[in-house]
Amino acid sequence: MENLKLKGRFNEIKGKLKQKFANLTDDDLLYEEGKDDELYGRLQQKLGKTKDEVQTLVNSYLK
């Protein structure tokens, strides 16, 4: 269910993440269906956060 929410609202989430973290690029935020782990991995590397922290951050925008 979470993946469907992420897919449906990703453009909105992407904009919020770019506002909060100016160092993120469109390539960092490239979302492909079924490749959520790759997205989280890129965000982890770029933001210096754990996977759980990144997932919590993204999930906070889903509410």
DSSP file (Angstrom, degrees, kcal/mol; ACC not computed):
  #  RESIDUE AA STRUCTURE BP1 BP2  ACC     N-H-->O    O-->H-N    N-H-->O    O-->H-N    TCO  KAPPA ALPHA  PHI   PSI    X-CA   Y-CA   Z-CA
    1    1 A M     >        0   0    0      0, 0.0     4,-1.9     0, 0.0     5,-0.2   0.000 360.0 360.0 360.0 -41.1    0.0    0.0    0.0
    2    2 A E  H  >  +     0   0    0      1,-0.2     4,-2.7     2,-0.2     5,-0.2   0.889 360.0  54.9 -59.9 -39.7    2.8    2.4    0.9
    3    3 A N  H  > S+     0   0    0      1,-0.2     4,-2.7     2,-0.2    -1,-0.2   0.872 106.1  51.5 -62.9 -37.2    4.4    1.9   -2.6
    4    4 A L  H  > S+     0   0    0      2,-0.2     4,-2.5     1,-0.2    -1,-0.2   0.904 110.9  47.8 -65.8 -40.5    1.1    2.9   -4.3
    5    5 A K  H  X S+     0   0    0     -4,-1.9     4,-1.8     2,-0.2    -2,-0.2   0.926 113.0  48.8 -63.7 -43.9    1.0    6.1   -2.2
    6    6 A L  H  X S+     0   0    0     -4,-2.7     4,-0.5     1,-0.2    -2,-0.2   0.930 112.9  47.3 -61.5 -46.6    4.6    6.8   -3.0
    7    7 A K  H >< S+     0   0    0     -4,-2.7     3,-0.7     1,-0.2     4,-0.3   0.920 113.4  47.7 -61.4 -45.4    4.0    6.2   -6.7
    8    8 A G  H 3< S+     0   0    0     -4,-2.5    -1,-0.2     1,-0.2    -2,-0.2   0.775 124.1  29.5 -70.1 -27.3    0.8    8.4   -6.8
    9    9 A R  H 3X S+     0   0    0     -4,-1.8     4,-2.2    -5,-0.2     3,-0.3   0.155  82.5 114.8-118.2  18.3    2.3   11.3   -5.0
   10   10 A F  H <X S+     0   0    0     -3,-0.7     4,-3.3    -4,-0.5     5,-0.2   0.863  72.9  55.8 -65.4 -36.4    5.9   11.2   -5.9
   11   11 A N  H  > S+     0   0    0     -4,-0.3     4,-1.9     1,-0.2    -1,-0.2   0.904 110.8  46.7 -61.0 -39.2    6.1   14.4   -7.8
   12   12 A E  H  > S+     0   0    0     -3,-0.3     4,-1.9     2,-0.2    -2,-0.2   0.928 115.0  45.8 -65.0 -46.3    4.7   16.3   -4.8
   13   13 A I  H  X S+     0   0    0     -4,-2.2     4,-2.7     1,-0.2     5,-0.2   0.905 109.5  55.7 -64.1 -42.1    7.2   14.5   -2.5
   14   14 A K  H  X S+     0   0    0     -4,-3.3     4,-2.2     1,-0.2    -1,-0.2   0.908 107.4  49.3 -57.7 -44.5   10.0   15.1   -4.9
   15   15 A G  H  X S+     0   0    0     -4,-1.9     4,-1.8    -5,-0.2    -1,-0.2   0.900 111.3  48.9 -62.5 -41.8    9.3   18.9   -4.8
   16   16 A K  H  X S+     0   0    0     -4,-1.9     4,-2.2     2,-0.2    -2,-0.2   0.900 111.0  49.9 -66.2 -40.8    9.2   18.9   -1.0
   17   17 A L  H  X S+     0   0    0     -4,-2.7     4,-2.8     1,-0.2    -2,-0.2   0.898 109.9  50.7 -64.6 -40.0   12.5   17.0   -0.7
   18   18 A K  H  < S+     0   0    0     -4,-2.2    -1,-0.2    -5,-0.2    -2,-0.2   0.850 110.5  50.3 -67.0 -33.6   14.2   19.4   -3.2
   19   19 A Q  H  < S+     0   0    0     -4,-1.8     3,-0.3    -5,-0.2    -2,-0.2   0.915 116.7  40.2 -67.2 -42.7   13.0   22.4   -1.1
   20   20 A K  H  < S+     0   0    0     -4,-2.2     2,-0.6     1,-0.3    -2,-0.2   0.859 125.2  35.6 -76.2 -36.4   14.3   20.9    2.1
   21   21 A F    ><  -     0   0    0     -4,-2.8     3,-1.9    -5,-0.2    -1,-0.3  -0.849  65.6-174.4-123.6  92.9   17.5   19.5    0.7
   22   22 A A  T 3  S+     0   0    0     -2,-0.6    -1,-0.1    -3,-0.3    -4,-0.1   0.693  79.3  67.5 -62.4 -20.4   18.9   21.9   -2.0
   23   23 A N  T 3  S+     0   0    0      2,-0.0     2,-0.3    23,-0.0    -1,-0.3   0.531  76.9 103.5 -80.9  -4.5   21.7   19.5   -2.9
   24   24 A L    <   -     0   0    0     -3,-1.9     2,-0.2    -7,-0.2    19,-0.0  -0.600  56.4-160.0 -79.5 137.0   19.3   16.9   -4.3
   25   25 A T     >  -     0   0    0     -2,-0.3     4,-1.4     1,-0.1     5,-0.1  -0.604  34.2-103.6-107.4 171.3   19.2   16.6   -8.1
   26   26 A D  T  4 S+     0   0    0      1,-0.2    -1,-0.1    -2,-0.2     3,-0.1   0.867 123.5  55.2 -61.6 -35.8   16.5   15.2  -10.4
   27   27 A D  T >4 S+     0   0    0      1,-0.2     3,-1.2     2,-0.2    -1,-0.2   0.880 104.7  52.7 -65.2 -37.5   18.8   12.2  -10.9
   28   28 A D  T 34 S+     0   0    0      1,-0.2    -1,-0.2    14,-0.1    -2,-0.2   0.837 113.5  44.7 -63.5 -31.8   18.9   11.6   -7.1
   29   29 A L  T 3< S+     0   0    0     -4,-1.4     2,-0.4    13,-0.1    -1,-0.2   0.120  77.8 137.8-102.9  19.7   15.2   11.6   -7.0
   30   30 A L    <   -     0   0    0     -3,-1.2     2,-0.5    -5,-0.1    -3,-0.1  -0.544  36.7-162.5 -68.6 120.2   14.6    9.4  -10.1
   31   31 A Y        -     0   0    0     -2,-0.4     2,-0.4   -24,-0.0     5,-0.1  -0.928  12.3-179.9-112.0 123.9   11.7    7.0   -9.2
   32   32 A E    >   -     0   0    0     -2,-0.5     3,-2.4     3,-0.2     7,-0.2  -0.983  39.4-102.5-119.4 133.5   11.1    3.9  -11.1
   33   33 A E  T 3  S+     0   0    0     -2,-0.4   -30,-0.0     1,-0.3    -2,-0.0  -0.256 107.4  16.7 -55.2 132.1    8.3    1.6  -10.1
   34   34 A G  T 3  S+     0   0    0    -31,-0.1    -1,-0.3     1,-0.0     3,-0.2   0.412 105.7  89.8  85.7  -1.7    9.6   -1.4   -8.3
   35   35 A K    <>  +     0   0    0     -3,-2.4     4,-1.6     1,-0.1     3,-0.3  -0.212  39.0 132.2-120.1  42.4   12.9    0.2   -7.5
   36   36 A D  H  > S+     0   0    0      1,-0.2     4,-2.7     2,-0.2     5,-0.2   0.882  70.4  58.1 -59.9 -39.9   12.1    1.8   -4.2
   37   37 A D  H  > S+     0   0    0      1,-0.2     4,-2.3     2,-0.2    -1,-0.2   0.864 103.7  52.2 -61.9 -36.0   15.3    0.5   -2.6
   38   38 A E  H  > S+     0   0    0     -3,-0.3     4,-2.4     2,-0.2    -1,-0.2   0.919 110.2  48.6 -65.6 -42.1   17.5    2.1   -5.2
   39   39 A L  H  X S+     0   0    0     -4,-1.6     4,-2.4     1,-0.2    -2,-0.2   0.946 112.7  47.2 -61.3 -49.0   15.8    5.5   -4.5
   40   40 A Y  H  X S+     0   0    0     -4,-2.7     4,-2.6     1,-0.2    -1,-0.2   0.876 110.8  53.5 -61.5 -37.1   16.2    5.1   -0.8
   41   41 A G  H  X S+     0   0    0     -4,-2.3     4,-2.3    -5,-0.2    -1,-0.2   0.914 109.0  47.6 -63.9 -44.3   19.9    4.1   -1.3
   42   42 A R  H  X S+     0   0    0     -4,-2.4     4,-2.4     1,-0.2     5,-0.2   0.913 113.7  48.0 -63.1 -41.9   20.6    7.2   -3.4
   43   43 A L  H  X S+     0   0    0     -4,-2.4     4,-2.8     2,-0.2     6,-0.3   0.902 109.9  52.7 -66.3 -40.0   18.9    9.4   -0.8
   44   44 A Q  H  X>S+     0   0    0     -4,-2.6     4,-1.9    -5,-0.2     5,-1.0   0.945 112.7  44.7 -57.2 -49.2   20.8    7.7    2.0
   45   45 A Q  H  <5S+     0   0    0     -4,-2.3    -2,-0.2     1,-0.2    -1,-0.2   0.914 117.5  43.3 -64.1 -44.8   24.1    8.4    0.3
   46   46 A K  H  <5S+     0   0    0     -4,-2.4    -1,-0.2     1,-0.2    -2,-0.2   0.865 123.2  35.7 -72.2 -36.9   23.3   12.0   -0.6
   47   47 A L  H  <5S-     0   0    0     -4,-2.8    -1,-0.2    -5,-0.2    -2,-0.2   0.604 100.0-127.3 -95.3 -12.8   21.8   12.9    2.7
   48   48 A G  T  <5 +     0   0    0     -4,-1.9     2,-0.3    -5,-0.3    -3,-0.2   0.865  65.2 129.3  68.5  36.2   24.0   10.9    5.0
   49   49 A K      < -     0   0    0     -5,-1.0    -1,-0.2    -6,-0.3    -2,-0.1  -0.777  61.4-102.5-118.1 163.0   21.1    9.3    6.7
   50   50 A T     >  -     0   0    0     -2,-0.3     4,-2.3     1,-0.1     5,-0.2  -0.342  36.3-107.1 -76.9 166.1   20.1    5.7    7.5
   51   51 A K  H  > S+     0   0    0      1,-0.2     4,-2.7     2,-0.2     5,-0.2   0.904 121.9  52.1 -60.5 -41.3   17.5    3.8    5.4
   52   52 A D  H  > S+     0   0    0      1,-0.2     4,-2.4     2,-0.2    -1,-0.2   0.897 109.1  49.8 -63.0 -39.9   15.1    4.1    8.3
   53   53 A E  H  > S+     0   0    0      2,-0.2     4,-2.2     1,-0.2    -1,-0.2   0.907 112.3  47.5 -64.8 -41.3   15.6    7.8    8.6
   54   54 A V  H  X S+     0   0    0     -4,-2.3     4,-2.7     2,-0.2     5,-0.2   0.924 112.6  48.7 -65.8 -44.5   15.1    8.3    4.8
   55   55 A Q  H  X S+     0   0    0     -4,-2.7     4,-2.9     1,-0.2    -2,-0.2   0.906 111.5  50.0 -62.9 -40.9   11.9    6.1    4.9
   56   56 A T  H  X S+     0   0    0     -4,-2.4     4,-1.7     2,-0.2    -1,-0.2   0.907 111.1  49.9 -62.6 -41.8   10.6    8.1    7.9
   57   57 A L  H  X S+     0   0    0     -4,-2.2     4,-0.8     2,-0.2    -2,-0.2   0.942 114.0  43.6 -61.1 -50.0   11.3   11.3    6.0
   58   58 A V  H >X S+     0   0    0     -4,-2.7     3,-1.1     1,-0.2     4,-0.5   0.919 112.9  52.6 -63.2 -44.1    9.5   10.2    2.9
   59   59 A N  H >X S+     0   0    0     -4,-2.9     3,-0.9     1,-0.3     4,-0.6   0.807  98.8  64.6 -63.2 -29.5    6.6    8.7    4.8
   60   60 A S  H 3< S+     0   0    0     -4,-1.7     3,-0.4     1,-0.3    -1,-0.3   0.803 102.1  50.0 -64.4 -26.8    6.2   12.0    6.7
   61   61 A Y  H << S+     0   0    0     -3,-1.1    -1,-0.3    -4,-0.8    -2,-0.2   0.608 100.0  65.6 -84.8 -12.7    5.2   13.6    3.3
   62   62 A L  H <<        0   0    0     -3,-0.9    -1,-0.2    -4,-0.5    -2,-0.2   0.634 360.0 360.0 -81.3 -14.2    2.7   10.8    2.6
   63   63 A K     <        0   0    0     -4,-0.6    -1,-0.2    -3,-0.4    -2,-0.1   0.460 360.0 360.0 -85.2 360.0    0.4   11.8    5.4
